[in-house]
Amino acid sequence: MKLWIVTVGRPGGGLAAAIGAYEARAARYWKLESVEVKGGAPGGRRSSTDVREAEGARILDRLPEHAEVIALTRQGLAWSSRDLARHLDERRLSGQEGSAFVIGGADGLASAVLERARVRLSLSPMTLPHDLARLVLMEQLYRAGTILRGEPYHKGGEGA
């Protein structure tokens, strides 16, 4: 099953290497495609609303038409690692095209992106910088793969 990771901007700083390492690990279990859209608003407009809407339009343009959209937002569902693995496995077994995980920029996700999402998923009730959210997501996708294959990486117990 294919998974798209749709983000605003490219990872920078110290997290870029860690993100790359977990993307490589997760790619052992999933067909991954990273889609990075430009951040900001045209014409130098700086309001949070302008930025969020401009980024949202770019995200919507890059979402695969038939993929399930999972928007990462702190107001989303709180899944365990096993819940995520189970969800992806059910999608895979039912022959679904795949899932697109969407991480917004510093100003969050546009309402149009949230409306397009079939699932709203929270990585934490706290606000996370988008690069850190991407790192956590990639680690969880890797973990989900190991859970589904019964590999020893996941040590979170039955419910975790």
C-alpha angles and dihedrals in degrees: 000000000000123000123194120202106203114190140164109246132346123288114261140183123021095337096064094078093046091049090050092049093052092044088056091049094047090048088069088069106028138036098246131196122180115208116190120190127195117264127225136041128283121259095026094284107162109186114121090237093053092047094045093049094046092049090045092055090051091048093050090050090056101044114110108248099233100032122111107248117223112188117202109222132147088237090061134100118297105230126180120229089259091051090055092047091049092049093050092045092052090051091049094047092049091055096246118167094240145269132278115210111204124204117184129213130258091295095052131238126323117246090244090060092048090050091051091052119101090195131028109204129190122208089187138347085239122085110256127197107252094245091053090047089052091051092050091047093050091049090050092050089051090047091049090055092052091047092053092049093045093241120159100245096095113072099163098117127238101313100033 
